[in-house]
């Protein structure tokens, strides 16, 4: 049975914003390794449209960016959207019956499936489907933005904490 994992970079005050701060080379390498080991990803529309950047090669990319793109392209993606009519390569559109679709995915697959985006994570949290939360805590204060938890924080239990690179702490939680 697959496990759903919601993990994102977060500021000290609880916000996610890939434009305000990004991963160090060490953290980016960590994300490449995670992507290489994933069974797939579930995206909401907005996060999927952001990640479509990795579908096309860019001449300015270094070897690490090429490695992440290759990992991202190889695994299946499920895109939850009622507004999109089509999705890109290796992606499947999920319109209706979110709960049934995700429960089937979990039952039919093995390994780790990434949940990408706080709004989608909120919906899946309310359905009791997320198995693990990974907060990559950065020493940045944003003061506003999109919160990691799009709704009330679910009851959680800390399972692990570790330092990645010089400035980031990964906090791993499971539902309590």
N, C-alpha and C positions, 0 to 999 in steps of 0.2 A: 504494500500500500504506500502510495506517495505521501509526502509530507509537504504542506504549504508553509512557506517561510516568507514573511514580510520583513525586508531589511532596507533601510535607507540611511543616507547621511543626514545628520540632524545637528542643528545649532544648540548651544547650551540652553537657550530659552524655548526649545521645542519645535523649531520650524525647519522645513525642508525647502531648499532652493538651490538647484544645481548651478545656477548662474552666480550666486553670491559666494559660494565656496566650492572647491572641487577636491578630488582626492590627490594626495601626494603620490609620487611614483611608487612608493611602497604599498600604499593602499590600492592604487590602480592595479598593481600586480596581484594583490589579494583578490580583487574583483574579477580579474581574468581567470584565476584559478577556480573561483566559485562558479563562474559562467561555464567553464569547461566541464565541470562536474554536474551541472544541472540537467534535469530531465526535461525541463521546459519552463516557460514563463506565462503568467496570466497578467494581461495589461488592461487597464481602462483606456478609453479612447485618447485622452490627452497625453498620458505617459507613452502610449504606443506611438503616437505621432512624433513625440520627442525622440524616441529611440530609433525611429526609422532612419535617422542619420547614419546608423551603422550598416544599412543595407547597401550603400554605395561606397566604393573606395574613394579616398581623397588624397591628392598628391602630397599634401603636407604631413600626412601621418607618419609616425615612427613605427618601429617594430612592435611595440606594446599595443598601439592602437590597432594595428593590423591583426594582432593576436586576439584582442577583445572582439573585433568585428567578426573574425572567423568563428569564434566560440558562439557569439550571439546569433549568427546566421544558421548554425548547424542544428540547433534544437527547435522544437515546435513552439509556437506562440499561440495563445488563445486570447482574442481581443474582445472584451466585453463592451459592446456599444449598440445603441439603438439608432444612432445617426449615420454611422458608416455603412456604406453599401458594399464595399470590398476592402480587402486587406492585402498586404504584400506577400512576398515569398515566405513559405514555411509558416504561414499564419492561418488561423481558422477564426471566423467571426462567430461570436456567441451573442445572440440577441436576447432571446427569451429563456426562461427557466435557468437562471443563473445557478441556483442551488442544486438542481438536478444534474446539470452539466458538470459542475465542479465536483460533486460527490462521485459521479461516474469516473472522472479523471483520476481522482484519488484512488478509487478502487481498482482501476485498470492499469495504473502505472506504478512503477517503483522509483524510489529516489526522491530528490528534492525538486519541488516546483516553486519557483520564485513568484511572489505576488508583488506587482510593481504599481505603486501609486497609493497615496493615503485614502482617497475617496473609495476606491475599489476595496482596499484593505478594511475600511470601516464596514462596508456591506458584508464582506466575508467574515469579519469578526462578529457581527450581529448574528450571522448564521452559525457561528461556532465552528468555522472551517479552518481557521488559521492555527497551525500547530506550533509556530515559533515566531518570535519577533526579534529582529536584530537591529539595534540602534547603534549606529556609528557616530559617536558623539565627538563633535569638533569644537575647538576652543574659539567659537565665534558667537557673538550675540547679534541677532538680526532685528529684534524689536517688533517684527510683524511678518506676515506671510502665510504660507500654507502650513498648518500644523501636521506633525507626524501622525498624531491621532486625530482623525477628522471628526470624531465624536468623543463621548466620554471614554476615558481610559478603561479598558477591561481589567478585571482583577488578574494580576500577573505574579509570577514567581521567578525570581532571578536564578538562572541556571549557571551562568558563567560570565566572566568579564576578562577581557584581555586587551593589551595595548597593541596597536598596529601602527608601526612607524613611530615618529616622535610625538605626535600630538593627538592621535585618535584613540579613543577607548571604545571597544565593541562590547555592548551589553546584550546578553542573550537571555530572553525571557520566554516562558511558556505560560499558557493560560493556567490560572490557579484553580 
